[in-house]
Amino acid sequence: MLYVLALEQLLRALERTLAGCTLHGISIKFSAYADDLATIHEAVEDAEKSVHTLLGFEKVSNAKINLSKCQRLSKKELNLPERSILRRIEQADFTKYLGCIVAYDTKVRQEQYRCFWSRKIASINATLTRWKSSGVNLMGRILIAKSLAIGQIMYHASLMPLTKCEQDKLQETVDCFIKWDPSKRKSMARTFIGKKDACRPKYLGGLGWPWVEGIVDSALAQWLLKILDPSEEHPALLIHLKQLQTAVRKGNSDLFEIRLLRL
């Protein structure tokens, strides 16, 4: 709380001094969450102001700001003057903000997404493999899969989409763990309920079996519902997205087309 109170003075200074940029009529100057701060600019001069403001805050607050850990992104290469203070900040092709990859170049962004999900799925697989010897029953394994697999991807999956191949690989990892029979030390040949019905919530007669594709698309739909204004341009799409969320919660893949989210 003390840190937040101290940082509030910096944010007010940035609000006063920066021009920022305007998106859809909304003025955006910075994004701040705890100790993660990103400033947004349309002009080099405005970006230089933000660095000077940071250095001024460092002097009056006795808080050390490590510019060597800062990075700057730009759509194109900047022709900076020799004495520009921005030269003290590393120019990067991509960076991370709040745990997510940020990059202007589509190819760079997609490659970083691929590397991120490759590591994440491998980590989930290793974690679930260690839990195979725990001896829990089928419902226990479903609960573990939800917590240690699905719980780990929800935030990132809503901001850094998985490819179909990555979704299938994660689904295979989850299915392999849930079907594992610890008493026989091998996978069950089949479960006593069909996969489609197994994915339904328990209150609808299913098992609550994690369905990766539906869960990921539901997370994306949540963001679209927040971003789109139903009173403006996309009322029909919003209706479809609400139907999508309802279908995902009920585990019924026949009620919607996944392709809606590719619009």
Backbone as CSV, one residue per row, in Angstrom:
resi,resn,N_x,N_y,N_z,CA_x,CA_y,CA_z,C_x,C_y,C_z
1,MET,0.829,-1.199,0.000,0.000,0.000,0.000,0.872,1.262,0.000
2,LEU,1.965,1.232,0.773,2.867,2.382,0.827,3.477,2.645,-0.549
3,TYR,3.838,1.558,-1.253,4.415,1.720,-2.586,3.401,2.341,-3.547
4,VAL,2.159,1.884,-3.461,1.103,2.415,-4.331,0.892,3.899,-4.078
5,LEU,0.923,4.301,-2.806,0.756,5.717,-2.469,1.909,6.558,-3.021
6,ALA,3.118,6.010,-2.950,4.279,6.735,-3.466,4.219,6.851,-4.986
7,LEU,3.771,5.760,-5.640,3.724,5.754,-7.098,2.626,6.667,-7.643
8,GLU,1.608,6.940,-6.840,0.506,7.788,-7.285,1.002,9.167,-7.711
9,GLN,2.018,9.683,-7.042,2.569,10.999,-7.398,3.214,10.973,-8.780
10,LEU,3.875,9.858,-9.105,4.469,9.714,-10.432,3.381,9.663,-11.500
11,LEU,2.330,8.906,-11.248,1.259,8.767,-12.236,0.558,10.101,-12.479
12,ARG,0.396,10.883,-11.428,-0.223,12.206,-11.601,0.673,13.125,-12.419
13,ALA,1.984,13.003,-12.211,2.925,13.813,-12.994,2.884,13.417,-14.468
14,LEU,2.803,12.107,-14.740,2.709,11.643,-16.125,1.402,12.110,-16.767
15,GLU,0.333,12.097,-15.993,-0.962,12.540,-16.505,-0.919,14.012,-16.899
16,ARG,-0.188,14.820,-16.142,-0.107,16.267,-16.421,0.787,16.566,-17.611
17,THR,1.884,15.831,-17.741,2.917,16.240,-18.701,2.833,15.549,-20.061
18,LEU,2.243,14.373,-20.139,2.267,13.608,-21.386,1.056,13.912,-22.266
19,ALA,1.294,13.809,-23.581,0.195,13.956,-24.545,-0.447,12.605,-24.820
20,GLY,0.370,11.524,-24.776,-0.149,10.181,-25.006,-0.669,10.013,-26.420
21,CYS,-1.688,9.185,-26.577,-2.309,8.986,-27.884,-3.811,8.822,-27.684
22,THR,-4.541,8.881,-28.779,-5.997,8.774,-28.717,-6.463,7.593,-29.558
23,LEU,-7.217,6.705,-28.945,-7.779,5.541,-29.629,-9.289,5.557,-29.477
24,HIS,-9.981,5.651,-30.611,-11.449,5.676,-30.607,-11.999,6.753,-29.664
25,GLY,-11.310,7.898,-29.675,-11.772,9.011,-28.858,-11.357,8.952,-27.407
26,ILE,-10.602,7.925,-27.022,-10.158,7.769,-25.630,-8.684,8.116,-25.537
27,SER,-8.346,9.035,-24.650,-6.952,9.444,-24.450,-6.252,8.432,-23.548
28,ILE,-5.121,7.896,-24.029,-4.338,6.919,-23.265,-2.915,7.439,-23.145
29,LYS,-2.454,7.554,-21.918,-1.098,8.062,-21.682,-0.181,7.005,-21.072
30,PHE,-0.738,6.138,-20.243,0.071,5.092,-19.612,-0.839,3.980,-19.114
31,SER,-0.203,2.868,-18.818,-0.881,1.751,-18.160,-0.015,1.359,-16.974
32,ALA,-0.623,1.304,-15.797,0.144,1.013,-14.583,-0.553,-0.061,-13.766
33,TYR,0.213,-1.066,-13.383,-0.297,-2.119,-12.514,0.831,-2.515,-11.573
34,ALA,0.651,-2.213,-10.284,1.701,-2.461,-9.291,2.994,-1.773,-9.762
35,ASP,4.066,-2.542,-9.967,5.329,-1.915,-10.385,5.565,-2.057,-11.887
36,ASP,4.545,-2.483,-12.647,4.655,-2.553,-14.108,4.037,-1.295,-14.716
37,LEU,4.873,-0.484,-15.346,4.416,0.783,-15.921,4.787,0.837,-17.394
38,ALA,3.819,1.147,-18.228,4.061,1.333,-19.662,3.481,2.675,-20.069
39,THR,4.272,3.471,-20.785,3.780,4.747,-21.293,3.576,4.620,-22.797
40,ILE,2.570,5.331,-23.321,2.184,5.218,-24.731,2.285,6.596,-25.373
41,HIS,2.921,6.648,-26.561,3.182,7.942,-27.199,2.979,7.864,-28.706
42,GLU,2.722,9.028,-29.278,2.690,9.157,-30.739,3.907,9.903,-31.256
43,ALA,4.585,10.649,-30.383,5.732,11.464,-30.803,6.950,11.151,-29.941
44,VAL,8.133,11.259,-30.552,9.388,11.019,-29.833,9.535,12.003,-28.685
45,GLU,9.165,13.257,-28.925,9.297,14.278,-27.873,8.475,13.914,-26.641
46,ASP,7.311,13.326,-26.862,6.459,12.935,-25.741,7.093,11.776,-24.965
47,ALA,7.709,10.848,-25.699,8.389,9.732,-25.044,9.564,10.221,-24.207
48,GLU,10.282,11.213,-24.718,11.406,11.772,-23.955,10.917,12.436,-22.672
49,LYS,9.742,13.083,-22.734,9.170,13.695,-21.529,8.916,12.654,-20.451
50,SER,8.445,11.479,-20.864,8.144,10.438,-19.877,9.408,9.984,-19.155
51,VAL,10.525,9.869,-19.891,11.785,9.452,-19.266,12.277,10.531,-18.311
52,HIS,12.194,11.800,-18.721,12.608,12.894,-17.836,11.740,12.917,-16.574
53,THR,10.458,12.633,-16.726,9.566,12.602,-15.566,9.958,11.473,-14.618
54,LEU,10.305,10.328,-15.169,10.742,9.196,-14.351,12.016,9.529,-13.582
55,LEU,12.961,10.163,-14.269,14.218,10.513,-13.607,14.006,11.590,-12.547
56,GLY,13.078,12.508,-12.795,12.753,13.509,-11.784,12.117,12.873,-10.567
57,PHE,11.242,11.897,-10.788,10.615,11.180,-9.673,11.659,10.428,-8.860
58,GLU,12.658,9.881,-9.546,13.727,9.151,-8.876,14.456,10.054,-7.880
59,LYS,14.684,11.312,-8.241,15.414,12.238,-7.369,14.609,12.632,-6.141
60,VAL,13.330,12.906,-6.323,12.536,13.412,-5.200,12.025,12.296,-4.290
61,SER,11.964,11.062,-4.806,11.401,9.968,-4.007,12.456,9.032,-3.436
62,ASN,13.696,9.167,-3.903,14.781,8.265,-3.494,14.512,6.824,-3.932
63,ALA,13.695,6.679,-4.971,13.409,5.350,-5.522,14.295,5.136,-6.749
64,LYS,15.034,4.049,-6.755,15.961,3.781,-7.837,15.211,3.207,-9.045
65,ILE,15.347,3.847,-10.197,14.742,3.369,-11.433,15.853,2.853,-12.342
66,ASN,15.805,1.578,-12.642,16.849,0.934,-13.438,16.470,1.000,-14.921
67,LEU,17.002,1.984,-15.630,16.680,2.145,-17.043,17.205,0.998,-17.894
68,SER,18.199,0.251,-17.378,18.734,-0.872,-18.156,17.723,-2.014,-18.257
69,LYS,16.722,-2.011,-17.387,15.674,-3.026,-17.452,14.449,-2.543,-18.236
70,CYS,14.509,-1.304,-18.681,13.401,-0.753,-19.468,13.594,-1.084,-20.942
71,GLN,12.516,-1.148,-21.681,12.569,-1.386,-23.117,11.584,-0.471,-23.827
72,ARG,11.862,-0.191,-25.083,10.946,0.625,-25.879,10.610,-0.099,-27.179
73,LEU,9.366,0.020,-27.582,8.897,-0.564,-28.834,8.436,0.552,-29.751
74,SER,8.663,0.395,-31.026,8.178,1.374,-32.004,7.842,0.647,-33.296
75,LYS,6.887,1.213,-34.034,6.474,0.584,-35.287,7.587,0.611,-36.323
76,LYS,8.416,1.625,-36.278,9.508,1.746,-37.228,10.752,2.214,-36.503
77,GLU,11.876,2.073,-37.167,13.143,2.483,-36.578,13.160,3.999,-36.368
78,LEU,13.538,4.402,-35.158,13.559,5.830,-34.833,14.934,6.425,-35.122
79,ASN,14.935,7.556,-35.780,16.177,8.286,-36.034,16.367,9.282,-34.896
80,LEU,16.949,8.801,-33.797,17.063,9.626,-32.592,18.301,10.517,-32.643
81,PRO,18.190,11.751,-32.163,19.373,12.614,-32.049,20.414,11.973,-31.140
82,GLU,21.657,12.352,-31.330,22.757,11.758,-30.569,22.567,11.912,-29.064
83,ARG,21.989,13.025,-28.635,21.865,13.298,-27.199,20.472,12.943,-26.667
84,SER,19.680,12.253,-27.449,18.338,11.887,-26.985,18.419,10.940,-25.794
85,ILE,17.618,11.205,-24.789,17.617,10.361,-23.591,17.049,8.976,-23.872
86,LEU,16.291,8.845,-24.972,15.736,7.548,-25.324,16.808,6.543,-25.714
87,ARG,17.998,7.030,-26.073,19.096,6.134,-26.417,19.541,5.313,-25.211
88,ARG,19.198,5.752,-24.017,19.560,5.018,-22.796,18.639,3.812,-22.579
89,ILE,17.575,3.721,-23.361,16.618,2.635,-23.202,16.720,1.697,-24.393
90,GLU,16.807,0.411,-24.128,16.992,-0.596,-25.166,15.812,-0.642,-26.127
91,GLN,16.119,-0.639,-27.431,15.101,-0.854,-28.459,14.905,-2.350,-28.629
92,ALA,13.666,-2.837,-28.522,13.394,-4.276,-28.569,12.371,-4.595,-29.652
93,ASP,12.438,-5.830,-30.175,11.442,-6.304,-31.133,10.157,-6.719,-30.422
94,PHE,10.319,-7.166,-29.181,9.166,-7.549,-28.372,9.517,-7.370,-26.900
95,THR,8.504,-7.313,-26.089,8.722,-7.234,-24.647,7.561,-7.928,-23.956
96,LYS,7.611,-7.980,-22.642,6.521,-8.563,-21.860,5.919,-7.496,-20.975
97,TYR,4.595,-7.458,-20.949,3.894,-6.564,-20.032,2.797,-7.356,-19.332
98,LEU,2.841,-7.374,-18.019,1.906,-8.158,-17.211,1.914,-9.626,-17.645
99,GLY,3.113,-10.113,-17.987,3.271,-11.520,-18.302,2.937,-11.901,-19.727
100,CYS,2.537,-10.943,-20.560,2.128,-11.242,-21.935,3.070,-10.616,-22.948
101,ILE,3.227,-11.292,-24.080,4.111,-10.818,-25.141,3.471,-9.621,-25.852
102,VAL,4.276,-8.574,-26.044,3.835,-7.392,-26.787,4.830,-7.150,-27.912
103,ALA,4.341,-7.066,-29.153,5.219,-6.816,-30.301,4.403,-6.236,-31.433
104,TYR,5.006,-5.335,-32.203,4.326,-4.760,-33.361,4.323,-5.728,-34.533
105,ASP,5.471,-6.380,-34.764,5.608,-7.267,-35.914,4.841,-8.572,-35.675
106,THR,3.953,-8.915,-36.602,3.107,-10.099,-36.441,3.933,-11.380,-36.372
107,LYS,4.950,-11.504,-37.228,5.765,-12.718,-37.238,6.530,-12.884,-35.928
108,VAL,7.063,-11.788,-35.415,7.781,-11.840,-34.133,6.834,-12.247,-33.021
109,ARG,5.660,-11.641,-33.025,4.677,-11.936,-31.979,4.249,-13.397,-32.014
110,GLN,3.951,-13.910,-33.205,3.505,-15.297,-33.311,4.607,-16.283,-32.913
111,GLU,5.853,-15.969,-33.267,6.964,-16.839,-32.889,7.144,-16.862,-31.372
112,GLN,7.008,-15.700,-30.733,7.124,-15.645,-29.276,5.957,-16.363,-28.605
113,TYR,4.766,-16.229,-29.182,3.615,-16.990,-28.673,3.918,-18.483,-28.733
114,ARG,4.457,-18.941,-29.867,4.752,-20.364,-30.049,5.741,-20.858,-28.995
115,CYS,6.794,-20.085,-28.769,7.794,-20.466,-27.760,7.183,-20.494,-26.364
116,PHE,6.357,-19.495,-26.067,5.727,-19.421,-24.747,4.854,-20.639,-24.493
117,TRP,3.977,-20.970,-25.454,3.054,-22.083,-25.253,3.760,-23.422,-25.274
118,SER,4.839,-23.534,-26.016,5.616,-24.772,-26.012,6.173,-25.037,-24.613
119,ARG,6.718,-23.991,-23.987,7.256,-24.142,-22.627,6.138,-24.390,-21.618
120,LYS,5.029,-23.669,-21.767,3.925,-23.788,-20.814,3.310,-25.190,-20.852
121,ILE,3.064,-25.720,-22.047,2.462,-27.044,-22.167,3.415,-28.121,-21.650
122,ALA,4.719,-27.955,-21.917,5.707,-28.913,-21.394,5.722,-28.886,-19.865
123,SER,5.602,-27.691,-19.287,5.579,-27.554,-17.824,4.336,-28.210,-17.237
124,ILE,3.178,-27.994,-17.891,1.927,-28.607,-17.421,2.020,-30.125,-17.507
125,ASN,2.585,-30.635,-18.600,2.726,-32.076,-18.773,3.603,-32.675,-17.674
126,ALA,4.703,-31.984,-17.345,5.597,-32.478,-16.291,4.894,-32.480,-14.933
127,THR,4.108,-31.434,-14.670,3.385,-31.343,-13.397,2.354,-32.454,-13.267
128,LEU,1.566,-32.673,-14.324,0.538,-33.710,-14.277,1.154,-35.105,-14.195
129,THR,2.301,-35.289,-14.840,2.981,-36.583,-14.777,3.369,-36.927,-13.340
130,ARG,3.836,-35.929,-12.592,4.196,-36.161,-11.181,2.980,-36.540,-10.342
131,TRP,1.799,-36.058,-10.755,0.582,-36.341,-10.002,-0.032,-37.693,-10.353
132,LYS,0.490,-38.376,-11.352,-0.086,-39.660,-11.764,-0.017,-40.712,-10.659
133,SER,0.992,-40.608,-9.812,1.161,-41.607,-8.749,0.415,-41.242,-7.466
134,SER,-0.420,-40.211,-7.535,-1.104,-39.750,-6.320,-2.206,-40.695,-5.859
135,GLY,-2.734,-41.506,-6.772,-3.741,-42.480,-6.395,-5.151,-41.938,-6.288
136,VAL,-5.417,-40.725,-6.763,-6.763,-40.165,-6.666,-7.667,-40.783,-7.725
137,ASN,-8.988,-40.715,-7.481,-9.945,-41.305,-8.410,-10.177,-40.385,-9.607
138,LEU,-11.098,-40.798,-10.483,-11.352,-40.059,-11.727,-11.750,-38.612,-11.463
139,MET,-12.698,-38.390,-10.561,-13.147,-37.031,-10.279,-12.035,-36.201,-9.658
140,GLY,-11.194,-36.843,-8.880,-10.043,-36.138,-8.304,-9.062,-35.706,-9.366
141,ARG,-8.856,-36.581,-10.377,-7.930,-36.238,-11.462,-8.493,-35.107,-12.320
142,ILE,-9.813,-35.085,-12.504,-10.433,-33.983,-13.245,-10.210,-32.668,-12.497
143,LEU,-10.382,-32.698,-11.186,-10.176,-31.491,-10.378,-8.727,-31.024,-10.446
144,ILE,-7.782,-31.968,-10.387,-6.363,-31.620,-10.470,-6.042,-31.021,-11.842
145,ALA,-6.608,-31.622,-12.899,-6.368,-31.115,-14.258,-6.899,-29.697,-14.406
146,LYS,-8.061,-29.430,-13.831,-8.619,-28.074,-13.902,-7.717,-27.079,-13.182
147,SER,-7.226,-27.465,-12.017,-6.426,-26.538,-11.208,-5.032,-26.320,-11.786
148,LEU,-4.353,-27.412,-12.141,-2.937,-27.332,-12.521,-2.705,-27.171,-14.017
149,ALA,-3.728,-27.428,-14.834,-3.574,-27.248,-16.280,-4.404,-26.064,-16.759
150,ILE,-5.717,-26.171,-16.648,-6.593,-25.104,-17.138,-6.382,-23.825,-16.339
151,GLY,-6.206,-23.953,-15.025,-5.994,-22.764,-14.194,-4.756,-21.981,-14.579
152,GLN,-3.751,-22.679,-15.122,-2.503,-22.007,-15.507,-2.604,-21.252,-16.823
153,ILE,-3.555,-21.638,-17.672,-3.574,-21.043,-19.017,-4.627,-19.954,-19.188
154,MET,-5.609,-19.850,-18.276,-6.766,-18.988,-18.513,-6.378,-17.542,-18.813
155,TYR,-5.508,-16.964,-17.990,-5.133,-15.559,-18.176,-4.411,-15.365,-19.511
156,HIS,-3.383,-16.167,-19.748,-2.592,-15.995,-20.961,-3.369,-16.362,-22.219
157,ALA,-4.238,-17.381,-22.136,-4.977,-17.820,-23.321,-5.945,-16.755,-23.806
158,SER,-6.418,-15.903,-22.907,-7.343,-14.847,-23.322,-6.627,-13.696,-24.008
159,LEU,-5.298,-13.630,-23.876,-4.535,-12.521,-24.451,-3.525,-12.981,-25.506
160,MET,-3.079,-14.231,-25.412,-2.114,-14.768,-26.374,-2.686,-16.077,-26.930
161,PRO,-3.447,-16.013,-28.018,-4.192,-17.183,-28.504,-3.311,-18.392,-28.785
162,LEU,-3.841,-19.567,-28.476,-3.193,-20.818,-28.839,-3.637,-21.214,-30.237
163,THR,-2.744,-21.815,-30.995,-3.124,-22.376,-32.287,-3.934,-23.653,-32.056
164,LYS,-4.596,-24.130,-33.108,-5.361,-25.376,-32.991,-4.447,-26.526,-32.588
165,CYS,-3.238,-26.559,-33.128,-2.286,-27.620,-32.801,-1.927,-27.574,-31.311
166,GLU,-1.711,-26.375,-30.773,-1.367,-26.231,-29.364,-2.545,-26.606,-28.461
167,GLN,-3.750,-26.239,-28.876,-4.931,-26.636,-28.113,-5.074,-28.155,-28.085
168,ASP,-4.858,-28.799,-29.234,-4.967,-30.260,-29.304,-3.906,-30.931,-28.433
169,LYS,-2.710,-30.372,-28.429,-1.630,-30.947,-27.622,-1.941,-30.829,-26.136
170,LEU,-2.466,-29.678,-25.729,-2.837,-29.499,-24.325,-4.002,-30.410,-23.957
171,GLN,-4.985,-30.532,-24.868,-6.122,-31.420,-24.604,-5.648,-32.864,-24.450
172,GLU,-4.715,-33.276,-25.298,-4.166,-34.628,-25.208,-3.456,-34.837,-23.872
173,THR,-2.722,-33.828,-23.413,-2.036,-33.914,-22.123,-3.027,-34.075,-20.980
174,VAL,-4.095,-33.278,-21.024,-5.129,-33.346,-19.988,-5.847,-34.697,-20.026
175,ASP,-6.239,-35.131,-21.225,-6.964,-36.402,-21.357,-6.125,-37.579,-20.878
176,CYS,-4.850,-37.561,-21.217,-3.953,-38.644,-20.831,-3.859,-38.750,-19.311
177,PHE,-3.808,-37.609,-18.647,-3.715,-37.616,-17.183,-5.021,-38.101,-16.543
178,ILE,-6.154,-37.604,-17.047,-7.444,-37.971,-16.442,-7.736,-39.456,-16.650
179,LYS,-7.373,-40.006,-17.802,-7.646,-41.409,-18.098,-6.674,-42.356,-17.405
180,TRP,-5.639,-41.822,-16.784,-4.632,-42.674,-16.139,-5.242,-43.427,-14.961
181,ASP,-5.068,-44.744,-14.956,-5.565,-45.581,-13.854,-4.390,-45.908,-12.939
182,PRO,-4.313,-45.247,-11.764,-3.147,-45.457,-10.897,-3.032,-46.882,-10.375
183,SER,-4.158,-47.598,-10.260,-4.112,-48.973,-9.742,-3.487,-49.932,-10.757
184,LYS,-3.737,-49.674,-12.057,-3.199,-50.540,-13.114,-1.974,-49.933,-13.783
185,ARG,-1.658,-48.677,-13.399,-0.515,-47.949,-13.957,-0.560,-47.902,-15.490
186,LYS,-1.756,-47.676,-16.035,-1.910,-47.475,-17.474,-3.203,-46.703,-17.709
187,SER,-3.379,-46.192,-18.925,-4.571,-45.421,-19.235,-5.777,-46.332,-19.383
188,MET,-6.926,-45.820,-18.944,-8.168,-46.554,-19.129,-8.480,-46.644,-20.620
189,ALA,-8.982,-47.775,-21.042,-9.327,-47.946,-22.455,-10.434,-46.984,-22.853
190,ARG,-11.397,-46.768,-21.942,-12.474,-45.820,-22.189,-13.111,-45.453,-20.862
191,THR,-13.760,-44.296,-20.836,-14.496,-43.902,-19.644,-15.931,-44.383,-19.773
192,PHE,-16.667,-44.332,-18.673,-18.030,-44.851,-18.673,-19.020,-43.870,-19.274
193,ILE,-18.569,-42.751,-19.792,-19.439,-41.740,-20.362,-18.758,-41.156,-21.597
194,GLY,-19.526,-40.812,-22.625,-18.953,-40.240,-23.836,-18.259,-38.916,-23.568
195,LYS,-17.247,-38.589,-24.410,-16.456,-37.375,-24.176,-17.309,-36.116,-24.218
196,LYS,-18.271,-36.067,-25.158,-19.106,-34.879,-25.273,-19.916,-34.652,-23.999
197,ASP,-20.494,-35.724,-23.474,-21.264,-35.606,-22.236,-20.353,-35.382,-21.037
198,ALA,-19.167,-35.958,-21.072,-18.230,-35.799,-19.954,-17.834,-34.344,-19.770
199,CYS,-17.799,-33.563,-20.865,-17.382,-32.162,-20.786,-18.462,-31.253,-20.194
200,ARG,-19.670,-31.749,-20.082,-20.728,-30.929,-19.499,-20.466,-30.734,-18.006
201,PRO,-20.908,-29.599,-17.453,-20.782,-29.396,-16.004,-21.534,-30.483,-15.236
202,LYS,-21.121,-30.703,-14.005,-21.735,-31.767,-13.206,-23.215,-31.509,-12.965
203,TYR,-23.596,-30.215,-12.831,-25.006,-29.946,-12.553,-25.898,-30.213,-13.768
204,LEU,-25.267,-30.471,-14.948,-26.033,-30.838,-16.134,-25.832,-32.309,-16.488
205,GLY,-25.317,-33.069,-15.528,-25.173,-34.502,-15.728,-23.843,-34.945,-16.286
206,GLY,-22.901,-34.026,-16.468,-21.582,-34.386,-16.981,-20.577,-34.581,-15.869
207,LEU,-19.310,-34.635,-16.258,-18.226,-34.818,-15.291,-17.419,-33.535,-15.083
208,GLY,-17.670,-32.517,-15.900,-16.846,-31.311,-15.815,-15.451,-31.532,-16.383
209,TRP,-15.343,-32.488,-17.319,-14.047,-32.805,-17.968,-13.567,-31.561,-18.711
210,PRO,-12.325,-31.101,-18.480,-11.843,-29.878,-19.151,-11.847,-30.004,-20.668
211,TRP,-12.492,-29.058,-21.322,-12.548,-28.983,-22.774,-11.772,-27.728,-23.179
212,VAL,-10.546,-27.920,-23.628,-9.601,-26.818,-23.824,-10.111,-25.814,-24.850
213,GLU,-10.560,-26.271,-26.003,-10.982,-25.349,-27.063,-12.136,-24.466,-26.600
214,GLY,-13.135,-25.071,-25.954,-14.283,-24.293,-25.474,-13.897,-23.301,-24.401
215,ILE,-12.992,-23.709,-23.503,-12.567,-22.825,-22.416,-11.779,-21.638,-22.961
216,VAL,-10.889,-21.898,-23.931,-10.097,-20.815,-24.529,-10.994,-19.833,-25.266
217,ASP,-11.927,-20.343,-26.052,-12.820,-19.460,-26.803,-13.747,-18.677,-25.873
218,SER,-14.135,-19.273,-24.777,-14.952,-18.561,-23.803,-14.173,-17.395,-23.190
219,ALA,-12.867,-17.626,-22.920,-12.031,-16.558,-22.371,-11.892,-15.404,-23.369
220,LEU,-11.720,-15.742,-24.653,-11.640,-14.704,-25.683,-12.962,-13.951,-25.800
221,ALA,-14.064,-14.687,-25.683,-15.379,-14.059,-25.774,-15.591,-13.058,-24.644
222,GLN,-15.073,-13.370,-23.460,-15.198,-12.452,-22.330,-14.554,-11.110,-22.656
223,TRP,-13.367,-11.159,-23.305,-12.691,-9.906,-23.659,-13.468,-9.136,-24.716
224,LEU,-13.990,-9.853,-25.716,-14.752,-9.177,-26.763,-16.005,-8.521,-26.196
225,LEU,-16.638,-9.171,-25.240,-17.827,-8.587,-24.616,-17.475,-7.322,-23.842
226,LYS,-16.258,-7.288,-23.271,-15.837,-6.107,-22.534,-15.455,-4.967,-23.471
227,ILE,-14.820,-5.328,-24.598,-14.301,-4.316,-25.515,-15.399,-3.696,-26.367
228,LEU,-16.299,-4.537,-26.904,-17.327,-4.046,-27.808,-18.456,-3.373,-27.039
229,ASP,-18.912,-2.268,-27.545,-20.024,-1.542,-26.936,-21.314,-1.995,-27.609
230,PRO,-22.233,-2.643,-26.879,-23.453,-3.163,-27.509,-24.342,-2.087,-28.094
231,SER,-24.158,-0.826,-27.684,-25.009,0.251,-28.199,-24.467,0.829,-29.502
232,GLU,-23.294,0.363,-29.944,-22.686,0.975,-31.122,-22.758,0.078,-32.357
233,GLU,-21.668,-0.636,-32.663,-21.529,-1.194,-34.000,-21.825,-2.687,-34.132
234,HIS,-21.753,-3.459,-33.061,-21.746,-4.905,-33.225,-22.806,-5.621,-32.374
235,PRO,-24.055,-5.200,-32.402,-25.060,-5.870,-31.562,-25.271,-7.328,-31.940
236,ALA,-25.259,-7.650,-33.237,-25.478,-9.037,-33.667,-24.338,-9.934,-33.204
237,LEU,-23.085,-9.441,-33.333,-21.931,-10.231,-32.907,-21.966,-10.470,-31.409
238,LEU,-22.380,-9.460,-30.649,-22.460,-9.618,-29.197,-23.469,-10.685,-28.812
239,ILE,-24.582,-10.726,-29.534,-25.587,-11.752,-29.255,-24.988,-13.141,-29.485
240,HIS,-24.252,-13.298,-30.605,-23.623,-14.578,-30.899,-22.595,-14.944,-29.825
241,LEU,-21.841,-13.952,-29.355,-20.830,-14.223,-28.336,-21.465,-14.648,-27.018
242,LYS,-22.590,-14.038,-26.661,-23.284,-14.440,-25.442,-23.809,-15.859,-25.573
243,GLN,-24.297,-16.215,-26.782,-24.730,-17.585,-27.012,-23.547,-18.539,-26.891
244,LEU,-22.383,-18.097,-27.383,-21.168,-18.905,-27.295,-20.812,-19.189,-25.846
245,GLN,-20.824,-18.150,-25.004,-20.480,-18.338,-23.599,-21.453,-19.296,-22.919
246,THR,-22.737,-19.149,-23.217,-23.747,-20.042,-22.638,-23.488,-21.484,-23.070
247,ALA,-23.166,-21.653,-24.358,-22.906,-22.993,-24.873,-21.687,-23.612,-24.215
248,VAL,-20.628,-22.809,-24.015,-19.412,-23.318,-23.395,-19.689,-23.746,-21.963
249,ARG,-20.454,-22.918,-21.231,-20.768,-23.262,-19.840,-21.569,-24.554,-19.752
250,LYS,-22.402,-24.813,-20.768,-23.204,-26.028,-20.768,-22.469,-27.203,-21.411
251,GLY,-21.296,-26.927,-21.967,-20.520,-27.992,-22.572,-21.100,-28.512,-23.869
252,ASN,-21.941,-27.729,-24.534,-22.599,-28.187,-25.758,-21.951,-27.528,-26.963
253,SER,-21.122,-28.265,-27.661,-20.393,-27.701,-28.805,-21.266,-27.574,-30.048
254,ASP,-22.484,-28.122,-30.031,-23.350,-28.056,-31.204,-24.101,-26.728,-31.300
255,LEU,-24.044,-25.903,-30.249,-24.867,-24.702,-30.226,-24.210,-23.497,-30.889
256,PHE,-22.951,-23.626,-31.268,-22.280,-22.454,-31.828,-21.176,-22.861,-32.802
257,GLU,-20.708,-21.887,-33.529,-19.586,-22.095,-34.437,-18.370,-21.409,-33.845
258,ILE,-17.308,-22.137,-33.653,-16.066,-21.574,-33.113,-15.526,-20.466,-34.007
259,ARG,-15.835,-20.551,-35.312,-15.286,-19.567,-36.256,-15.743,-18.146,-35.964
260,LEU,-16.791,-17.998,-35.165,-17.239,-16.646,-34.811,-16.103,-15.828,-34.203
261,LEU,-15.265,-16.490,-33.429,-14.205,-15.769,-32.730,-13.048,-15.408,-33.645
262,ARG,-13.079,-15.861,-34.873,-11.995,-15.498,-35.804,-12.343,-14.207,-36.543
263,LEU,-13.543,-13.651,-36.334,-13.951,-12.426,-37.023,-13.100,-11.248,-36.563
